[in-house]
Amino acid sequence: MTKLIKEEGATGRLHIDTPMMGESLVSKAFLKQTEAKEYFRMHPDINVLKIGGQSIMDRGAKALLPILDVLIEAKDNHKILLMTGGGTRARHVYNIGVDLGMPTGVLSKLGDKVSWQNAEMLAVLLSKHGGVKIGHGDNLEQLTMFCKLGYLPITYGIPPYGFFEHPAEHGSIPPHRTDCGAFLLAENIGARSLIFLKDEKGLYDQDPKKTATSADAPPKFIDRISAKALLELDLDDLIIERPILAMLQRAKCLKELQIIDALHHPEYILAALEGQHVGTIIYKETQSQIRAAESG
């Protein structure tokens, strides 16, 4: 609890005594004391939907328009924020940048332009239905207002790390791309749900696009798994960006996310918005679950 402790000379300024006064902000013991009993959720009714760039947007009208029809229907009953991926064009610029020896932070700045372009296209396609493109600035506090007024807000998924992107564990491709951006925004606004719209049923233990013809070990579908267990599997490939798993374990608001096949089943979007399990759910284990698993 804060308290005023003294006046400073003739200025009339007051010092404020706080629990953080003189504390190290890297002390593990102290940081544990800063955990809130309950975290404020800015937009608890917003559903964050991330549209895959390569899996959906790059396929053009045949793939995208049926999904937009469902989203137009869904926005009447659900508050939605659309976020866009980059896709093949982002991979192309990454390839050129890697060939030129560009550092990870520069690659991050290059890749964000494609996600922005995809958001622009969605905003145009949805304009007569209330689609409006917003940035990463002041508009985010107004998401609920946009939805209540009948708008469908759209923003690009790449998080604004830019030159401040973290060094990649392997290679130089930015580790925090559009999937991570969708997660970070959903977590920090206290969103109701986070749903990834992909072109596959969900998570498999190996990429079904690459191993579907393998007779020895066909891909195994995983319909529900904890982020901790998925990290421990240490799979070579994942359907979402790997840093999300560590983020979900530390999340304060989000308890789970769902990955669905919106390409072949656009109707799954409505089902997922209504809380149905129609793809793969990755969830955060509670401390009691972790203790039970360790003791069992």
C-alpha positions in Angstrom: 0.0 0.0 0.0 1.4 3.4 -0.9 1.8 6.3 1.6 3.1 9.8 1.5 6.3 10.1 3.6 7.6 13.6 3.5 7.7 17.0 1.7 10.8 17.9 -0.2 11.9 21.4 0.7 10.0 24.3 -0.5 8.8 22.6 -3.7 5.9 21.0 -1.9 6.5 17.7 -3.8 5.7 14.6 -1.9 7.7 11.3 -2.0 5.6 8.2 -2.3 6.6 5.0 -0.4 5.7 1.9 -2.5 6.5 -1.8 -2.2 8.6 -1.5 -5.4 10.7 1.4 -4.0 14.3 0.2 -4.1 13.4 -3.3 -5.3 15.2 -5.2 -8.1 12.8 -5.8 -11.0 14.8 -9.0 -11.9 14.5 -10.7 -8.6 12.4 -13.9 -9.0 11.2 -13.8 -5.4 10.0 -10.2 -5.7 8.4 -10.7 -9.1 6.3 -13.5 -7.8 4.8 -11.0 -5.3 3.5 -8.9 -8.2 1.1 -11.5 -9.4 -2.4 -10.0 -9.5 -5.3 -11.9 -7.9 -7.4 -11.1 -11.0 -6.3 -9.4 -14.3 -8.3 -6.7 -15.9 -9.7 -7.8 -19.3 -10.2 -4.9 -21.6 -12.3 -6.7 -24.2 -13.7 -9.9 -22.6 -16.3 -10.4 -25.3 -14.0 -10.1 -28.3 -13.1 -13.2 -30.3 -9.8 -13.0 -32.1 -9.8 -14.9 -35.4 -6.5 -15.2 -37.2 -6.8 -16.0 -41.0 -3.9 -17.9 -42.3 -1.9 -16.2 -45.1 -0.6 -19.2 -46.9 -3.4 -21.6 -45.9 -6.3 -19.2 -46.8 -5.4 -15.8 -48.3 -3.0 -17.1 -50.9 -5.7 -19.4 -52.4 -7.7 -16.4 -53.5 -11.5 -16.1 -54.0 -12.4 -19.8 -54.0 -11.0 -20.2 -50.5 -11.6 -16.8 -49.0 -15.1 -15.7 -50.1 -17.0 -18.6 -48.4 -15.2 -17.8 -45.2 -16.1 -14.2 -45.5 -19.7 -15.1 -45.9 -19.6 -17.0 -42.6 -17.9 -14.1 -40.9 -20.5 -11.6 -42.1 -23.2 -13.9 -40.6 -21.2 -14.4 -37.4 -20.6 -10.7 -36.7 -24.3 -10.2 -35.9 -24.1 -12.4 -32.8 -20.4 -12.4 -32.0 -17.8 -9.6 -31.5 -14.9 -10.4 -33.8 -11.4 -9.0 -34.5 -9.9 -10.4 -37.6 -6.1 -10.7 -37.9 -4.2 -11.6 -41.0 -1.2 -13.8 -41.8 1.5 -13.1 -44.3 1.8 -16.3 -46.4 3.9 -17.0 -49.5 4.8 -13.4 -50.3 6.3 -13.0 -46.8 8.3 -16.2 -47.3 9.6 -14.8 -50.6 10.9 -11.6 -49.0 12.4 -13.7 -46.1 14.2 -15.8 -48.7 15.7 -12.8 -50.4 16.6 -11.2 -47.1 18.2 -14.4 -45.8 20.2 -14.7 -49.1 21.5 -11.1 -48.5 22.4 -11.9 -44.9 19.8 -9.6 -43.3 19.6 -9.8 -39.5 16.4 -11.1 -37.9 15.1 -7.6 -36.9 15.3 -6.4 -40.5 13.5 -9.6 -41.7 10.7 -8.8 -39.2 10.2 -5.3 -40.7 10.2 -6.8 -44.2 7.7 -9.5 -43.4 5.1 -7.2 -41.8 4.2 -5.5 -45.0 2.6 -8.6 -46.5 0.3 -9.1 -43.5 -0.7 -5.4 -43.8 -1.5 -6.0 -47.5 -3.8 -8.9 -46.6 -5.5 -6.8 -43.9 -6.1 -4.1 -46.6 -7.7 -6.7 -49.0 -10.0 -8.0 -46.3 -11.1 -4.5 -45.3 -12.0 -3.7 -48.9 -13.8 -7.0 -49.4 -15.8 -6.5 -46.2 -16.2 -2.7 -46.4 -19.9 -2.8 -47.3 -20.5 -5.1 -44.3 -18.6 -2.9 -41.8 -15.1 -4.1 -42.4 -12.6 -1.5 -41.2 -8.8 -1.8 -41.0 -7.2 -0.6 -37.9 -3.6 -0.3 -36.8 -1.7 -1.3 -33.7 -2.1 2.0 -32.0 -5.0 3.8 -30.3 -7.8 1.9 -32.1 -7.3 -1.2 -30.0 -8.9 0.3 -27.0 -12.0 0.9 -29.1 -12.6 -2.7 -30.4 -15.7 -3.3 -28.3 -17.1 0.0 -29.5 -16.4 -0.9 -33.2 -18.3 -4.2 -32.7 -21.2 -2.6 -31.0 -21.6 -0.2 -33.8 -21.7 -3.0 -36.3 -18.2 -2.8 -37.6 -15.8 -5.8 -38.2 -12.4 -4.6 -37.2 -9.4 -6.0 -39.1 -5.7 -5.7 -38.3 -2.5 -7.3 -39.4 -1.0 -10.1 -37.3 2.7 -9.3 -37.3 3.6 -8.0 -33.9 5.4 -4.6 -33.9 8.8 -5.8 -32.8 10.6 -4.6 -35.9 14.3 -4.0 -35.1 13.6 -5.2 -31.6 12.7 -8.8 -32.7 14.2 -11.5 -30.5 17.2 -13.4 -32.0 15.9 -16.7 -33.5 16.9 -19.9 -31.8 17.6 -21.5 -35.2 18.5 -19.6 -38.3 17.4 -16.0 -38.8 13.6 -16.1 -39.6 11.7 -13.9 -37.0 10.3 -16.2 -34.4 7.4 -13.9 -33.5 5.3 -13.7 -36.7 1.5 -13.4 -37.2 0.4 -16.3 -35.1 2.3 -14.9 -32.2 0.9 -11.4 -32.9 -2.6 -12.8 -32.7 -1.9 -14.6 -29.4 -0.2 -11.6 -27.8 -3.1 -9.3 -28.7 -5.8 -11.7 -27.6 -4.0 -12.2 -24.3 -3.4 -8.6 -23.6 -7.0 -7.5 -24.4 -8.4 -10.4 -22.3 -10.2 -11.8 -25.4 -13.0 -14.3 -25.0 -11.3 -16.7 -27.5 -8.5 -17.2 -29.9 -9.2 -19.2 -33.1 -6.7 -19.9 -35.9 -8.3 -20.5 -39.3 -6.2 -23.0 -41.2 -6.4 -25.4 -44.1 -6.1 -28.6 -41.9 -8.1 -30.3 -39.3 -5.7 -29.1 -36.6 -2.5 -30.3 -35.1 -0.8 -33.5 -36.2 2.3 -35.2 -34.8 3.9 -34.7 -38.3 3.0 -32.5 -41.2 0.3 -34.3 -43.1 1.1 -32.4 -46.3 4.6 -33.9 -46.3 3.9 -37.4 -44.9 0.4 -38.2 -46.1 1.7 -40.9 -48.5 4.0 -42.5 -45.9 2.8 -46.0 -45.1 5.1 -46.5 -42.2 4.0 -43.8 -39.9 0.8 -41.9 -41.0 0.3 -38.6 -39.3 -1.6 -38.8 -36.0 -4.2 -36.2 -35.3 -4.1 -34.5 -31.9 -7.5 -33.1 -30.9 -6.5 -31.8 -27.4 -3.2 -31.3 -25.7 -1.6 -29.0 -23.1 1.1 -26.5 -24.2 3.4 -28.1 -21.7 2.9 -31.6 -23.1 3.3 -30.3 -26.7 6.6 -28.6 -25.8 7.8 -31.9 -24.3 7.0 -33.8 -27.5 9.5 -31.5 -29.2 7.9 -32.0 -32.7 10.0 -31.0 -35.7 7.1 -29.0 -37.2 3.9 -27.4 -35.8 0.8 -25.9 -37.3 1.3 -22.7 -35.2 4.4 -20.8 -34.3 6.4 -22.5 -31.5 6.8 -19.5 -29.1 3.1 -19.5 -28.5 3.4 -22.7 -26.4 5.7 -21.0 -23.9 3.5 -17.8 -24.0 0.3 -19.9 -23.3 1.9 -21.5 -20.2 2.5 -18.0 -18.8 -0.8 -16.4 -20.0 -2.8 -14.5 -17.4 -6.1 -14.4 -19.4 -6.2 -16.9 -22.2 -6.7 -20.5 -21.0 -6.7 -22.1 -24.5 -6.7 -21.6 -28.2 -8.3 -23.6 -31.0 -7.1 -24.4 -34.5 -9.8 -25.3 -37.1 -10.1 -26.2 -40.7 -11.9 -23.2 -42.1 -10.8 -23.9 -45.7 -12.8 -27.1 -46.1 -15.4 -26.4 -43.4 -16.2 -22.6 -43.1 -19.1 -23.6 -40.9 -16.7 -24.6 -38.2 -16.1 -20.9 -37.6 -19.6 -20.5 -36.2 -19.2 -23.7 -34.2 -15.9 -22.5 -32.7 -17.3 -19.1 -31.9 -20.1 -20.8 -30.0 -17.5 -22.8 -27.9 -17.7 -26.1 -29.7 -14.6 -28.3 -30.1 -14.2 -28.7 -33.8 -10.4 -28.8 -34.3 -7.4 -29.0 -32.0 -7.5 -27.3 -28.6 -4.2 -26.4 -27.0 -4.7 -25.4 -23.4 -2.8 -24.0 -20.4 -2.3 -26.5 -17.6 -3.3 -25.3 -14.1 -0.9 -25.8 -11.3 -3.2 -28.5 -9.8 -3.1 -30.4 -13.2 0.6 -30.2 -13.3 1.0 -31.5 -9.7 -1.5 -34.3 -10.4 0.4 -35.3 -13.5 3.7 -35.3 -11.6 2.4 -37.3 -8.7 0.6 -39.7 -11.0 
